[in-house]
Amino acid sequence: MNLRQINELWNEYKEKYDLPKDVQISAVQYDAEKYIEGFFNILELLDGKYILHLNPRFHLYSDSYARFILFHEFTHFYDFINSSFDETEDLFIYMNAYSEFHACRVTLARFMERLTLKTVHIDKIQLPGPFNEISIRHLLEEGLWRVKVCFEQFLETLEPNDFVMTFRQLMYLLGYISLFENDDVLLEQTLQFAHLDTDDFFALYHALKEIDYDEILRLTRKIYNSAFLIYLRGFFRRNYDKRILPDDELENITADNCDEYKAILDKRQQEVAA
């Protein structure tokens, strides 16, 4: 599928969802990571550049799965065009939280719009997959494992980007399960399995469903701050043993006092070494 064909589908999307006709996709770059089928660059969008970033395997996918991916990415463009945030940071949060949730929700709904979820067994519905059709159960289980693996990797590596990936994969999954009548049960099972069953994640899910932008921004910031604290304390634990930094003191370290603590601990380490 080339750029002309992609823009033809984009034109159909714009007409159906009442978007400006003059917004065109200017380029396609095949540079998405292994487990990401596509992504957007907010800085490019702010600069008026609608560039699709797709997985390098995109040309190998079935036509139906390619359309599944494109509908998802087009929804990000829709959300960006219709956003009304003045602060760039707010826009980043909106696009990485609500828009990921929204794009997954409406894309799955679009491909199942003639079916009634509550009366059809999830193992018998066939959805577009990269090379073969898949069931909804497969889609949900694969998404769940990705969330779990990404979060476990973050706890092991303490790399902030691993938490960014965890959050993104979770937004995908929450968008899918929001279509189900028993979504509260699925939500609890999902968060428990991934060890993310905190009040903030439960509250964020309901804010996403209710399209409460203020709560989405507040809770997403809070969740990322908590993840940064895990990273920060992990950094200190790796660099200072318990003789220098006891566990009870480690719990006192925050983003506000970390520089001060580092100076104190460096001094302690020098004194012990002397």
C-alpha positions in Angstrom: 0.0 0.0 0.0 1.7 3.2 -1.2 1.2 6.8 -0.1 -1.4 7.5 -2.7 -3.5 4.6 -1.6 -3.1 5.6 2.1 -4.2 9.1 1.3 -7.3 7.7 -0.5 -8.3 5.9 2.7 -7.4 9.0 4.7 -9.7 11.1 2.4 -12.6 8.6 3.1 -11.9 8.9 6.8 -11.9 12.7 6.7 -15.2 12.8 4.8 -16.9 10.3 7.2 -15.7 12.1 10.3 -15.9 15.7 9.1 -12.3 16.6 9.1 -10.7 19.4 7.1 -10.2 18.3 3.5 -6.8 20.0 3.0 -5.0 17.9 5.7 -3.0 15.4 3.8 -0.5 12.8 4.9 2.8 14.0 3.4 5.0 11.0 4.0 5.3 7.4 5.4 8.3 6.3 7.4 8.8 2.7 8.3 10.5 3.1 11.6 8.2 1.8 14.3 9.6 -0.5 17.0 9.1 -4.3 17.0 5.8 -4.3 19.0 4.5 -1.0 17.7 2.5 -1.1 14.4 2.5 2.7 14.1 3.1 5.9 16.0 2.7 9.6 15.7 5.2 12.4 16.5 3.5 15.3 18.2 6.3 17.7 17.3 5.7 17.0 13.7 2.0 17.4 14.1 2.5 20.7 15.8 4.6 21.7 12.8 1.7 20.8 10.5 3.4 17.7 9.2 1.1 14.6 9.1 3.7 11.8 8.7 2.7 8.2 9.3 5.3 6.1 11.1 4.6 2.4 10.5 6.2 -0.9 11.3 8.8 -2.0 8.7 6.8 -5.2 8.2 3.7 -3.2 7.1 4.0 -4.2 3.4 3.9 -7.8 4.4 0.6 -7.5 6.3 -2.8 -8.5 5.0 -4.9 -5.7 3.4 -7.5 -6.0 6.2 -4.9 -5.7 9.0 -3.2 -2.8 7.2 -6.6 -1.0 7.2 -7.0 -1.9 10.9 -3.7 -0.1 11.6 -4.4 2.9 9.4 -7.8 3.4 11.0 -6.1 3.5 14.4 -3.4 6.0 13.2 -6.1 8.2 11.4 -7.9 8.4 14.8 -4.8 9.9 16.3 -4.8 12.6 13.6 -8.5 13.1 14.3 -7.8 13.6 18.1 -5.0 16.0 17.4 -7.1 18.1 15.0 -9.9 18.3 17.5 -7.8 19.0 20.5 -7.9 22.3 22.3 -5.0 22.3 24.6 -2.8 25.4 24.9 0.0 23.8 26.8 2.2 21.4 24.9 2.7 19.2 27.9 -1.1 18.8 28.3 -1.3 17.9 24.6 1.4 15.2 25.0 -0.5 13.6 27.9 -3.8 13.8 26.0 -2.3 12.1 22.9 -0.4 9.4 24.8 -3.3 8.6 27.2 -6.7 9.4 25.9 -5.9 9.2 22.1 -4.3 5.7 22.5 -7.3 4.5 24.5 -9.7 6.2 22.0 -8.0 4.9 18.9 -8.0 1.3 20.1 -11.6 1.5 21.2 -13.0 2.9 18.0 -10.8 0.8 15.7 -12.0 -2.5 17.3 -15.6 -1.2 17.3 -15.2 -0.2 13.7 -14.3 -3.7 12.7 -17.0 -5.3 14.8 -19.8 -2.7 14.2 -22.2 -5.3 12.8 -21.8 -7.6 15.8 -23.1 -7.4 19.3 -20.3 -8.1 21.8 -22.5 -9.3 24.6 -24.1 -12.1 22.6 -21.1 -13.3 20.6 -18.4 -15.6 22.0 -15.0 -13.9 21.9 -13.3 -17.0 20.6 -15.5 -17.1 17.5 -15.1 -13.5 16.2 -12.3 -13.2 13.6 -10.4 -10.0 13.5 -7.6 -8.9 11.2 -4.2 -10.1 12.2 -0.8 -9.4 10.6 -0.9 -12.6 8.6 -3.9 -14.6 9.8 -7.2 -13.6 11.4 -7.3 -13.7 15.2 -10.0 -13.9 17.9 -10.8 -11.2 20.3 -9.5 -13.4 23.1 -6.1 -13.6 21.3 -6.0 -9.8 20.9 -6.7 -9.3 24.6 -4.4 -12.0 25.9 -1.5 -10.8 23.7 -2.1 -7.2 24.9 -2.2 -8.4 28.5 1.1 -10.2 28.2 2.8 -7.2 26.6 1.7 -4.9 29.5 3.0 -7.4 32.0 6.3 -8.0 30.3 6.9 -4.3 29.7 6.3 -3.4 33.3 8.5 -6.3 34.6 11.2 -5.0 32.3 10.8 -1.5 33.7 11.2 -2.8 37.3 14.3 -4.7 36.2 16.0 -2.1 34.1 14.5 1.1 35.7 14.7 2.6 32.2 12.0 5.4 31.9 11.3 4.4 28.3 10.2 0.9 29.5 7.5 2.5 31.6 6.4 4.7 28.7 6.0 1.5 26.7 4.1 -0.1 29.6 1.7 2.8 29.7 1.2 2.8 26.0 0.5 -0.9 25.9 -2.0 -0.5 28.8 -3.9 2.2 27.0 -4.3 -0.1 24.0 -5.7 -2.8 26.2 -8.0 -0.5 28.2 -9.4 0.8 24.9 -10.3 -2.7 23.8 -11.8 -3.9 27.1 -13.9 -0.7 27.4 -16.2 -2.2 24.7 -17.3 -5.1 26.9 -20.3 -5.1 29.1 -18.2 -6.8 31.9 -15.4 -4.3 31.5 -15.0 -3.7 35.2 -14.3 -7.4 35.8 -11.8 -7.4 32.8 -10.2 -4.2 34.2 -9.6 -5.7 37.6 -8.2 -9.0 36.2 -6.0 -7.0 33.8 -4.5 -4.7 36.4 -4.0 -7.5 39.0 -2.2 -9.7 36.4 0.1 -6.9 35.4 0.7 -5.8 39.1 -0.7 -2.4 38.3 -3.8 -2.7 40.5 -3.6 0.8 42.1 -6.4 3.2 42.7 -4.9 5.6 40.2 -5.1 3.1 37.3 -8.7 2.2 38.2 -9.6 5.9 38.4 -7.8 6.7 35.1 -9.8 4.0 33.3 -13.1 5.5 34.3 -11.8 9.0 33.5 -10.9 7.7 30.0 -14.4 6.2 29.5 -16.1 9.3 30.7 -13.8 11.5 28.6 -12.9 13.6 31.6 -9.9 15.4 30.3 -9.0 17.2 33.5 -8.9 13.9 35.4 -7.0 12.2 32.6 -4.3 14.8 32.8 -4.2 14.8 36.6 -4.1 11.0 37.0 -1.6 10.5 34.1 0.8 13.0 35.7 0.4 11.3 39.1 1.1 7.8 37.6 4.2 9.0 35.7 5.4 10.8 38.9 5.0 7.5 40.8 7.0 5.7 38.1 9.7 8.3 38.2 9.9 7.8 42.0 10.4 4.0 41.4 13.2 4.9 38.9 14.8 7.4 41.3 14.9 5.2 44.3 16.1 2.3 42.2 19.0 4.5 41.0 19.9 5.4 44.6 19.7 1.7 45.7 22.0 0.6 42.9 24.6 3.3 43.7 24.5 3.2 47.5 24.5 0.1 49.6 22.5 -0.2 52.8 25.4 0.9 55.0 25.3 4.2 53.2 21.6 4.4 52.6 19.3 2.3 54.9 15.9 1.2 53.5 13.9 3.5 55.7 15.9 6.5 54.5 15.5 5.4 50.9 11.8 5.8 51.3 12.3 9.5 52.1 13.9 10.3 48.7 11.7 12.3 46.4 12.2 14.3 43.2 12.4 17.5 45.3 15.2 16.4 47.6 17.2 13.9 45.5 20.0 16.3 44.7 20.4 17.1 48.4 20.4 13.4 49.3 23.0 12.6 46.6 25.4 15.2 48.1 24.9 13.8 51.6 25.3 10.2 50.5 28.4 11.0 48.5 29.9 12.5 51.6 29.0 9.4 53.7 30.6 7.2 51.1 33.8 9.2 51.1 33.9 9.0 54.9 33.4 5.2 54.9 36.1 4.8 52.2 38.5 6.9 54.3 
